[in-house]
């Protein structure tokens, strides 16, 4: 089975329509054009955007199939935020805020949102300056942005108000968790990544300072 298929998307994300798959394929083509100009992801991973980035992002939809208020920080090239915007379009009333301070990347995000009429909004601010601009979300996401302890510091205003975190992490995630518990208490569920045998999605809830 080719990785670029509706079946591969369903394995990662759960139930997905053919229309959403087609839109994500079109997004992948658009992403490749922009990436040649402004380096949205490392060139070493650009050859397989579908597997390395789109499917890796889409698995959040399977982990959290019901939430409708999302925020993605450090959205960069749109992973996982833009991918979730495509998937959230199938959930009535759902939306996601994409926090990205880099002007070129924010412009890319806005262009994609407009092109596909996605239920998303770009917050072109530093993460520290975005809290008052984003209504308390149910889910906070981040991928390849910072260590877990730094992510908790950056997102504390949301997480300590009841939001849950879904954070992509690699093989060293246990050390990051250990470092974080010096300052934060939380309930933790480790979801094995469906795209990376060494990766996990860390689901954090009931977050509070120690």
C-alpha positions as CSV (number, residue, x, y, z in Angstrom):
1,X,0.0,0.0,0.0
2,X,1.4,3.4,-1.0
3,X,1.8,5.7,1.9
4,X,0.0,8.4,-0.1
5,X,-3.5,6.8,0.2
6,X,-6.8,7.3,1.9
7,X,-6.1,4.0,3.8
8,X,-2.9,5.3,5.3
9,X,-4.7,8.5,6.4
10,X,-7.4,6.4,8.1
11,X,-4.8,4.3,9.9
12,X,-3.3,7.4,11.3
13,X,-6.3,9.6,11.9
14,X,-9.4,7.4,12.1
15,X,-12.5,7.9,10.0
16,X,-11.7,10.5,7.2
17,X,-13.6,11.3,4.1
18,X,-12.3,11.0,0.5
19,X,-12.8,14.8,0.2
20,X,-10.5,15.5,3.1
21,X,-7.9,13.1,1.7
22,X,-8.0,14.9,-1.6
23,X,-7.7,18.3,0.1
24,X,-4.6,17.1,2.0
25,X,-3.0,15.8,-1.2
26,X,-3.6,19.2,-2.7
27,X,-2.1,20.8,0.4
28,X,1.0,18.6,0.2
29,X,1.6,19.8,-3.4
30,X,1.1,23.5,-2.3
31,X,3.5,22.9,0.7
32,X,6.2,21.5,-1.6
33,X,6.1,24.7,-3.7
34,X,6.4,27.0,-0.7
35,X,9.0,24.8,1.0
36,X,11.4,25.4,-1.9
37,X,11.3,29.1,-1.2
38,X,11.2,29.5,2.6
39,X,12.3,26.1,4.1
40,X,9.2,25.2,6.1
41,X,10.7,21.8,7.1
42,X,14.2,20.4,6.9
43,X,15.1,19.4,3.4
44,X,16.1,15.9,4.6
45,X,12.4,15.2,5.4
46,X,10.9,17.1,2.4
47,X,10.9,14.1,0.1
48,X,8.3,12.3,2.2
49,X,6.1,15.0,3.6
50,X,3.0,12.7,3.6
51,X,4.5,10.1,5.9
52,X,6.9,12.2,8.0
53,X,4.7,15.2,8.5
54,X,1.1,14.9,7.4
55,X,0.4,11.4,8.8
56,X,2.5,12.1,11.9
57,X,0.3,15.2,12.6
58,X,-3.0,13.5,11.7
59,X,-2.7,10.8,14.4
60,X,-3.8,13.5,16.9
61,X,-7.3,13.2,15.5
62,X,-7.5,9.6,16.5
63,X,-6.2,10.3,20.0
64,X,-8.8,13.1,20.5
65,X,-11.8,12.5,18.2
66,X,-14.2,14.9,19.9
67,X,-12.6,18.1,21.0
68,X,-13.5,21.2,19.0
69,X,-11.3,24.0,20.4
70,X,-7.6,23.6,19.6
71,X,-4.5,25.8,19.7
72,X,-1.2,24.8,18.0
73,X,1.9,26.7,19.1
74,X,5.0,27.3,17.0
75,X,3.0,26.1,14.0
76,X,5.8,26.7,11.5
77,X,5.0,24.8,8.3
78,X,1.6,23.7,9.6
79,X,2.4,20.5,11.5
80,X,0.4,19.5,13.3
81,X,-1.8,22.6,13.2
82,X,-2.8,22.9,9.5
83,X,-3.3,19.2,9.2
84,X,-5.6,19.3,12.2
85,X,-7.5,22.2,10.6
86,X,-8.2,20.0,7.5
87,X,-9.5,17.2,9.8
88,X,-11.4,19.5,12.1
89,X,-13.4,20.7,9.1
90,X,-15.3,17.5,9.4
91,X,-16.3,18.3,13.1
92,X,-19.2,20.8,13.3
93,X,-18.2,23.9,15.1
94,X,-14.5,23.0,15.5
95,X,-11.6,25.4,15.0
96,X,-7.9,25.7,15.7
97,X,-5.7,28.8,16.4
98,X,-2.2,28.6,14.9
99,X,0.4,30.6,16.9
100,X,3.4,31.5,14.7
101,X,5.5,34.6,15.1
102,X,7.7,34.2,11.9
103,X,6.1,36.4,9.3
104,X,6.9,34.3,6.3
105,X,5.6,31.1,7.9
106,X,2.5,33.0,9.2
107,X,1.9,34.2,5.7
108,X,2.1,30.6,4.4
109,X,-0.4,29.4,7.1
110,X,-2.8,32.2,6.2
111,X,-2.6,31.4,2.5
112,X,-3.4,27.8,3.0
113,X,-6.3,28.7,5.4
114,X,-7.7,31.0,2.7
115,X,-7.1,28.6,-0.2
116,X,-9.0,25.7,1.5
117,X,-11.4,27.7,3.7
118,X,-10.2,26.0,6.8
119,X,-11.7,26.5,10.3
120,X,-8.4,28.1,11.5
121,X,-6.9,31.4,12.5
122,X,-3.3,32.6,12.5
123,X,-2.2,34.4,15.7
124,X,1.0,36.1,14.4
125,X,2.5,36.7,17.9
126,X,5.1,35.2,20.2
127,X,3.6,32.4,22.2
128,X,4.1,34.4,25.4
129,X,2.0,37.2,23.9
130,X,-0.8,35.0,22.5
131,X,-2.6,33.8,25.7
132,X,-5.0,36.7,25.9
133,X,-5.9,36.4,22.2
134,X,-6.9,32.7,22.3
135,X,-10.0,31.6,24.1
136,X,-9.3,28.7,26.5
137,X,-8.8,25.7,24.3
138,X,-9.6,22.1,25.0
139,X,-6.4,20.8,23.4
140,X,-2.9,22.4,23.1
141,X,-0.5,20.9,20.5
142,X,3.2,21.4,19.6
143,X,5.6,19.4,17.5
144,X,9.4,19.7,17.2
145,X,9.3,23.0,19.1
146,X,10.9,22.7,22.6
147,X,11.5,20.4,25.5
148,X,8.5,19.3,27.5
149,X,9.4,21.6,30.5
150,X,9.6,24.6,28.2
151,X,6.3,23.6,26.5
152,X,4.7,23.5,29.9
153,X,6.0,26.9,30.8
154,X,4.8,28.4,27.5
155,X,1.3,26.9,27.7
156,X,0.7,27.1,31.4
157,X,-2.1,29.7,31.2
158,X,-4.1,27.3,29.1
159,X,-3.1,24.0,30.6
160,X,-3.7,25.1,34.2
161,X,-7.2,26.2,33.2
162,X,-8.2,22.7,32.1
163,X,-6.8,22.3,28.6
164,X,-4.9,19.1,27.8
165,X,-1.6,18.9,26.0
166,X,-0.8,16.6,23.0
167,X,2.9,16.9,22.3
168,X,4.9,14.9,19.8
169,X,8.1,13.6,21.2
170,X,11.0,11.4,20.1
171,X,13.1,8.7,21.7
172,X,14.4,10.9,24.6
173,X,10.9,11.8,25.9
174,X,11.4,10.0,29.2
175,X,14.3,12.3,30.2
176,X,12.1,15.3,29.3
177,X,9.2,14.0,31.5
178,X,11.6,13.4,34.4
179,X,13.0,16.9,34.0
180,X,9.4,18.4,34.0
181,X,8.2,16.8,37.2
182,X,10.5,18.9,39.2
183,X,8.2,21.9,38.5
184,X,4.9,20.4,37.3
185,X,2.5,17.7,38.3
186,X,0.3,16.1,35.7
187,X,-1.5,13.0,34.6
188,X,0.3,11.4,31.6
189,X,-0.7,9.0,28.9
190,X,1.9,7.8,26.4
191,X,0.5,7.1,22.9
192,X,3.0,5.2,20.7
193,X,3.4,7.0,17.3
194,X,1.9,5.3,14.3
195,X,4.6,6.8,12.0
196,X,7.8,6.7,14.1
197,X,8.8,3.5,16.0
198,X,10.7,5.6,18.5
199,X,8.2,8.4,18.9
200,X,5.2,9.0,21.2
201,X,2.4,11.5,21.6
202,X,2.4,12.6,25.2
203,X,-1.1,13.4,26.5
204,X,-1.0,15.6,29.6
205,X,-3.9,16.6,31.8
206,X,-4.7,18.0,35.2
207,X,-1.5,20.1,35.0
208,X,-0.5,22.1,38.0
209,X,2.7,23.7,39.4
210,X,4.4,21.7,42.1
